[in-house]
Amino acid sequence: MAFQASNHYKTLVSDLAAYKKEQEEEKKDQEAFRAAVVADKRKGAAKKSPYTLGFAGQVKALTVRQFQMRLQDRFQIVSSYLLNLWVAFVAGIVYLNLPLTGAGGFTRATLLFVGPLMMVFDSQGEIGLMMVGRSILDKQVSWRNDLWK
């Protein structure tokens, strides 16, 4: 009873009413946004999915973007292909002359490991290209530059 008669209670009630009114206004905006997302959904996207594209559409868009990014760095493409071609020739020549006994088994296993190992090394060269234009990287670089001024 004493609390309901205090100024704190009146402030609390008015704040609660303002909050409820604000939530009602935002609810209209949220419903309009949800309706726009549903209207923008393409064929193949699930009804309950937050994405407007289906899985195949996302894969296609990401593949096209990745090819466009790769084509920007022609030196990396050429050097990657030449290195892979050179390693393939060397591994092929070594594999060709291996004995068919157990003595060549360890070398065969090593040569089979070279393929995935080269793919890993090649993908390391793409990390720099993937980070170009990322806003979080730009922010971290600016913080580092501010720190060392």
Backbone as a ProteinNet text record, in pm:
[ID]
protein_1_A
[PRIMARY]
MAFQASNHYKTLVSDLAAYKKEQEEEKKDQEAFRAAVVADKRKGAAKKSPYTLGFAGQVKALTVRQFQMRLQDRFQIVSSYLLNLWVAFVAGIVYLNLPLTGAGGFTRATLLFVGPLMMVFDSQGEIGLMMVGRSILDKQVSWRNDLWK
[TERTIARY]
82	0	86.3	187.2	272.6	348.2	392.3	465	375.7	250.2	158.4	128.6	147	123.2	247.7	363.1	488.1	506.5	600.7	634.9	704.9	776.8	845.4	744.3	633.1	529.9	469.8	443.4	386.2	483	610.3	711.6	718.2	711.6	715.5	596.7	478.5	358.4	366.2	412.9	422.3	529.2	641.6	745.6	693.9	617.6	561.9	462.8	381.4	285.8	359	465	542.6	610.6	659.6	724.6	625.7	506.3	404.9	364.8	353	318.4	429.4	553.9	667.7	671.7	640.5	639.5	529.2	415.4	306.9	348.1	417.5	462.7	567.9	659.6	763	704.8	596.5	534	484.8	430.7	385.3	503.7	616.7	736.1	788.6	786.5	833.5	745.8	615.9	525.1	544.1	567.8	593.4	723.1	824.7	951.4	934.3	862.4	839.1	762.4	664.8	588.6	678.2	770.5	862.3	956.8	1003.3	1091.8	1017.4	892.7	814	789.1	762.2	737.4	864.2	980.9	1107.3	1163	1105.7	1157.6	1143.2	1246.5	1244.6	1203.1	1174.1	1135.7	1252.6	1224.9	1328.9	1365.1	1326.6	1353.8	1239.5	1273.8	1172.2	1089.5	965	874.8	925.2	977.6	1021.6	1166.5	1235.7	1376.5	1390.9	1491.1	1512.3	1579.3	1626.4	1696.2	1597.5	1629.2	1540.8	1574.9	1693.2	1734.3	1739.7	1712.8	1728.5	1874.9	1903.3	2041.5	2113.6	2048	2111.3	2140.2	2050.8	2073.1	2188.8	2200.3	2311.6	2444.1	2446.5	2570	2609.2	2511.7	2540.2	2594.7	2530.8	2575.8	2716	2743.7	2876	2982.9	2946.7	3041.9	3077.5	2976.8	3002	3088.9	3058.8	3138.2	3282.5	3300.4	3436.1	3515.4	3452.2	3521.8	3556.3	3466.8	3495.7	3612.2	3618.2	3729.2	3860.1	3854.1	3976.5	4029.3	3939.2	3983.7	4051.5	4033.2	4097.4	4247.5	4290.6	4431.7	4485.7	4520.9	4564.8	4700.6	4787.5	4918.1	4900.6	4808	4785.2	4730.8	4643.2	4586.4	4695.3	4774.9	4878.7	4983.1	5028.5	5131	5076.9	4952	4891.8	4884.5	4838.3	4829.2	4967.3	5066.1	5200	5261.6	5243.6	5297.7	5231.2	5099.1	5028.7	5069.7	5090.3	5133.9	5273.8	5363.3	5499.7	5499	5423.2	5415.5	5353.3	5253	5190.6	5290.7	5372.5	5473.9	5575.8	5624.3	5724.4	5665.7	5546.6	5484.5	5453.4	5410.2	5380.2	5504.2	5615.2	5739.2	5789.3	5782.4	5826.4	5735.5	5605.8	5510.1	5527.3	5564.7	5578.8	5690.7	5798.3	5915.1	5920.2	5812.9	5813.7	5802.2	5872.6	5857.9	5721.9	5671.7	5541.1	5549.4	5660.3	5677.6	5643.5	5662.3	5636.4	5732.3	5845.1	5943	5887.2	5799.7	5742.2	5615.3	5570.7	5444.2	5448.2	5556.7	5566.7	5575.4	5646.8	5658.9	5525.7	5451	5318.3	5226.2	5228.2	5145.1	5185.4	5314.8	5363.1	5316.4	5325.3	5282	5131.5	5054.5	4909.7	4879.7	4966.6	4949.5	4986.1	5069	5114.5	4997.3	4901.3	4787.5	4708.4	4655.8	4583.8	4672.4	4800.6	4891.5	4908.2	4919.4	4932.3	4803.8	4688.8	4562.6	4558.1	4606.7	4608.4	4702.2	4821.5	4917	4862.4	4796.4	4740.1	4628.5	4548.1	4439.3	4490.8	4609.8	4666.7	4695.5	4726	4750.8	4626.3	4509.9	4385.3	4334.5	4392.4	4342.2	4350.4	4461.1	4474.6	4367.7	4338.9	4236.2	4098.2	4074.3	3943.4	3924.2	4033	4021.1	4011.3	4042.5	4036.4	3891.2	3868.7	3735.3	3647.5	3699.4	3620.3	3626.7	3510.9	3505.8	3570.7	3560.1	3618.8	3770.7	3827.6	3971.7	4015.4	3940.5	3973.2	3968.7	3870.6	3858.3	3978.2	4018.8	4131.8	4262	4278.5	4398.8	4401.8	4286.2	4284	4312.7	4264.8	4296.6	4446.1	4504.8	4648	4726.3	4685.4	4755.6	4740.4	4623.1	4604	4689.1	4708.2	4784.3	4931.7	4983.9	5126	5164.5	5072.9	5104.3	5189.2
-119.5	0	125.9	127.9	246.6	266	153.8	163.7	218.9	177.3	225.8	374.7	427.1	569.3	653.4	588.1	662.2	711.5	803.6	856.6	751.7	658.9	552.6	464.6	435.6	352.8	424.8	553.9	631.9	635.8	653.2	652.8	515.9	411.9	275.3	246.8	288.7	266.7	345	469.4	548.4	491.3	445	382.4	254.3	175.9	52.1	79.6	181.8	218.1	265.6	344.2	391.7	274.6	178.6	60.9	-22	-42.4	-119.7	-50.2	81.9	157.9	145.8	154	140.4	1	-100.3	-237.4	-255.8	-193.2	-201.8	-137.5	-23.4	44	-40.5	-99	-181.9	-311	-358.3	-480.9	-462	-344.2	-315.1	-316.9	-258.8	-258.4	-400.3	-480.6	-618.1	-698.9	-679.9	-751.9	-708.5	-578.8	-530.3	-589.8	-600.2	-659.2	-806.6	-879.7	-1022.6	-1042	-956.3	-965.9	-938.1	-843	-812.4	-929.3	-995	-1110.7	-1224.3	-1250.4	-1357	-1325.3	-1198.4	-1159.9	-1171.1	-1152.7	-1154.8	-1296.3	-1394.4	-1531.7	-1585.6	-1654.8	-1715.3	-1861	-1917.6	-2057.8	-2143.6	-2237.3	-2324.8	-2292.5	-2174.7	-2138.7	-2189.7	-2246.2	-2299.3	-2185.3	-2212.8	-2110.7	-2054.2	-2142.3	-2098	-2052.6	-2066.4	-2028.4	-1876.3	-1822.3	-1677.6	-1633	-1726.8	-1693	-1676.8	-1584.5	-1561.2	-1650.4	-1711.5	-1803.5	-1944.2	-2040.6	-2179.7	-2218	-2341.1	-2386.8	-2380.8	-2426.4	-2426.8	-2283.9	-2191.4	-2052	-1989.1	-2024	-1972.7	-2027.6	-2156.7	-2217.8	-2153.1	-2129.9	-2067.6	-1925.8	-1847.2	-1710	-1706.6	-1793.9	-1797	-1845.7	-1939.8	-1989.1	-1879.8	-1808	-1698.5	-1591.8	-1558.5	-1457.5	-1503.6	-1630.6	-1682.2	-1678.4	-1715.6	-1708.3	-1564	-1470.7	-1330.2	-1280.9	-1322.9	-1282.2	-1346.1	-1470.9	-1539.5	-1475.6	-1432.8	-1373.3	-1238.1	-1176.1	-1047.3	-1063.4	-1180.7	-1203.5	-1308.4	-1264.2	-1357.2	-1420.5	-1347	-1404.2	-1525.4	-1517	-1628	-1749.5	-1726.2	-1836.4	-1905.3	-1825.5	-1881.8	-1954.5	-1891.8	-1956.9	-2083.8	-2083.3	-2202.1	-2315.9	-2286.1	-2390.1	-2443.7	-2355.6	-2400.3	-2486	-2446.9	-2525.3	-2662.8	-2665.6	-2794.5	-2883.5	-2824.7	-2901	-2958.3	-2877.9	-2923.3	-3037.1	-3022.5	-3127.5	-3254.1	-3239	-3355.8	-3430.1	-3356.2	-3421.9	-3496	-3431.4	-3494.9	-3617.8	-3604.6	-3718	-3829.8	-3796	-3897	-3972.5	-3901.7	-3966.9	-4059.3	-4013.5	-4096.5	-4218.7	-4199.2	-4308.9	-4411.8	-4364.7	-4452.5	-4554.6	-4514.5	-4600.5	-4677	-4683.7	-4755.1	-4905.2	-4982.2	-5127.9	-5172.1	-5281.7	-5332.5	-5418.3	-5416.6	-5492.8	-5405	-5462.9	-5386.5	-5270.8	-5275.2	-5166.9	-5035.3	-5043.6	-4922.3	-4877.5	-4952.5	-4919.9	-4788.4	-4765.1	-4641.1	-4520.5	-4534.2	-4422.8	-4395.9	-4502	-4482.5	-4406.2	-4445.6	-4376.4	-4230.2	-4204.3	-4066.2	-3986.6	-4046.8	-3977	-3952.5	-4045	-4021.6	-3910	-3891.3	-3782.8	-3647.3	-3645.7	-3520	-3441.9	-3510.2	-3440.8	-3356.4	-3416.7	-3335.1	-3229.6	-3263.8	-3166.8	-3043.9	-3064.9	-2951.6	-2868.9	-2934.4	-2858.9	-2769.3	-2819.5	-2740	-2621.5	-2646.2	-2536.4	-2432.9	-2479.2	-2387.9	-2303	-2362.6	-2286.2	-2181	-2201.2	-2100.9	-1970.7	-1980.9	-1861.5	-1779.2	-1837.1	-1765.9	-1690	-1710.6	-1647.3	-1495.9	-1446.3	-1300.9	-1240.9	-1307.8	-1259.4	-1262.6	-1364.5	-1374.5	-1263.5	-1217.1	-1116.3	-973.9	-955.6	-821.9	-774.7	-654.5	-596.2	-636.3	-710.3	-746.9	-631.7	-584.9	-466.7	-491.9	-612.8	-640.1	-633.3	-676.5	-668.1	-522.3	-442.1	-299.8	-233.2	-270.2	-213.2	-252.2	-378.3	-423.3	-357.7	-339.4	-272.9	-127.9	-61.4	78	87	-10.2	-10.3	-30.9	-122.5	-147.4	-22.3	45.5	166.6	277.2	287.3	387.7	355.7	229.5	188.1	221.1	208.6	227	367.5	462	600.5	667.5
0	0	0	83.2	91.5	-39.7	-99.8	-226.5	-336.8	-341	-444.5	-429.3	-312.9	-290.8	-318.5	-340.1	-356.7	-499.6	-515.4	-647.8	-733.8	-670.9	-744.5	-818.3	-754.1	-815.7	-936.5	-922.2	-1033.3	-1152	-1121	-1227.7	-1294.6	-1214.5	-1266.2	-1357.2	-1318.2	-1398	-1529.4	-1522.8	-1646.1	-1739.9	-1683.3	-1766	-1830.2	-1756	-1808.4	-1921.6	-1906.9	-2011.7	-2136.8	-2118.1	-2233.2	-2304	-2225.1	-2283.1	-2364.5	-2311	-2383	-2512.4	-2508.4	-2628.7	-2733.5	-2688.9	-2780	-2842.9	-2763.3	-2815.8	-2920.1	-2900.1	-2998.4	-3130.2	-3123.1	-3245	-3316.7	-3240	-3300.8	-3357.3	-3297.7	-3346.6	-3488.8	-3519.2	-3655.7	-3752.3	-3709.9	-3794.5	-3814.6	-3709.1	-3719.9	-3814.7	-3804.8	-3894.4	-4038.7	-4060.7	-4196.3	-4250.6	-4164.3	-4206.4	-4240.3	-4155.7	-4182.4	-4313.2	-4338.2	-4462.7	-4583.1	-4569.6	-4679.5	-4705.2	-4598.3	-4614.7	-4684.1	-4642.6	-4704.8	-4851.4	-4882.8	-5021.7	-5106.7	-5043.2	-5115.7	-5132	-5063.5	-5070.8	-5212.5	-5253.3	-5385.6	-5375.8	-5490.6	-5493.9	-5446	-5360	-5307.2	-5163.5	-5115.5	-4976.7	-4889.3	-4775.6	-4684.7	-4625.8	-4594.2	-4541	-4407.9	-4320.9	-4188.4	-4186.3	-4296.2	-4302.3	-4304.1	-4234	-4238.6	-4368.8	-4447.8	-4571.1	-4686	-4776.6	-4890	-5007.9	-5005.5	-5110.6	-5055.2	-5139.1	-5099.1	-5097.2	-5057.4	-5046.2	-5180.2	-5286.3	-5418.8	-5465.2	-5438.9	-5476.2	-5400	-5271.8	-5192	-5242.6	-5273.4	-5324.4	-5457.1	-5543.1	-5672.6	-5654.4	-5567.7	-5545.3	-5486.1	-5390.9	-5329	-5426.3	-5513.1	-5611.4	-5711.9	-5758.9	-5852.9	-5787.4	-5661.3	-5591.1	-5572.9	-5540.1	-5520.8	-5650.6	-5762.8	-5890.9	-5926.1	-5899.7	-5927.8	-5843.2	-5718.1	-5632.2	-5678.6	-5720.3	-5766	-5894	-5982.7	-6108.7	-6088.3	-5974.2	-5948.2	-5925.3	-5878.6	-5849.1	-5945.7	-6065.1	-6169.3	-6135.6	-6066.2	-6030.2	-5939.8	-5844.7	-5753.9	-5829.1	-5925.6	-6003.3	-6085.1	-6157.6	-6243.4	-6159.8	-6050.7	-5968.6	-5903.9	-5863.6	-5803.6	-5904.6	-6026.1	-6128.7	-6166.6	-6180.9	-6217.8	-6107.1	-5982.6	-5871.6	-5865.4	-5880.2	-5878	-5995	-6110.9	-6227.5	-6204.9	-6149.9	-6122.3	-6020	-5912.6	-5810.6	-5869.6	-5955.4	-6018.1	-6106.6	-6181.7	-6264.7	-6178.9	-6074.9	-5988.8	-5920.2	-5862.6	-5793.8	-5892.7	-6012.8	-6113.7	-6158	-6176.1	-6216.6	-6106.1	-5980.4	-5868.4	-5855.4	-5870	-5855.9	-5967.8	-6086.1	-6201.5	-6183.3	-6116.9	-6104.4	-5972.6	-5898.1	-5770.3	-5792.1	-5710.3	-5721.5	-5669	-5717.8	-5677.2	-5550.9	-5483.8	-5360	-5240.1	-5121.8	-4999.1	-4980.4	-5047.5	-5035	-5091	-5188.3	-5246.1	-5177.1	-5076.3	-5008.8	-4933.1	-4859.5	-4783.4	-4874.7	-4983.1	-5077.9	-5146.3	-5177.8	-5238.1	-5142.2	-5015.6	-4917.5	-4905.3	-4909.1	-4902.3	-5023.3	-5140.9	-5261.4	-5262.2	-5206	-5195.8	-5096	-4999.8	-4903	-4961.5	-5065.1	-5125.2	-5184.9	-5246	-5308.7	-5209.8	-5101.6	-5003	-4936.2	-4916.9	-4855.3	-4944	-5073.8	-5166	-5171	-5159.4	-5155.5	-5032.3	-4919.6	-4796.5	-4812.2	-4864.9	-4883.7	-4982.1	-5086.1	-5185.8	-5124.7	-5039.5	-4978.5	-4881.5	-4826.2	-4736.5	-4811.2	-4939.6	-5019.3	-5045.3	-5027.1	-5052.8	-4931.2	-4816	-4694.3	-4704.2	-4756.9	-4770.5	-4859.3	-4970.5	-5063.1	-4998.9	-4918	-4852.3	-4749.1	-4688.9	-4583.8	-4638.9	-4765.3	-4824.4	-4825.9	-4778.6	-4781.4	-4665.1	-4569.8	-4451.9	-4352.9	-4311.2	-4224.4	-4089.3	-4036.8	-3906.5	-3915	-4028	-4045.3	-4054.4	-4128.2	-4138.7	-4001.4	-3921.8	-3788.1	-3701.6	-3707	-3626.6	-3671	-3802.3	-3852.3	-3805.4	-3806.5	-3761.3	-3612.5	-3533.5	-3390.4	-3368.1	-3446.6	-3432.4	-3469.2	-3578	-3620.3	-3516.6	-3455	-3350.1	-3229.2	-3199.5	-3082.5	-3098.4	-3220.7	-3241.5	-3290.4	-3279.6	-3319.3	-3214.3
[MASK]
+++++++++++++++++++++++++++++++++++++++++++++++++++++++++++++++++++++++++++++++++++++++++++++++++++++++++++++++++++++++++++++++++++++++++++++++++++++

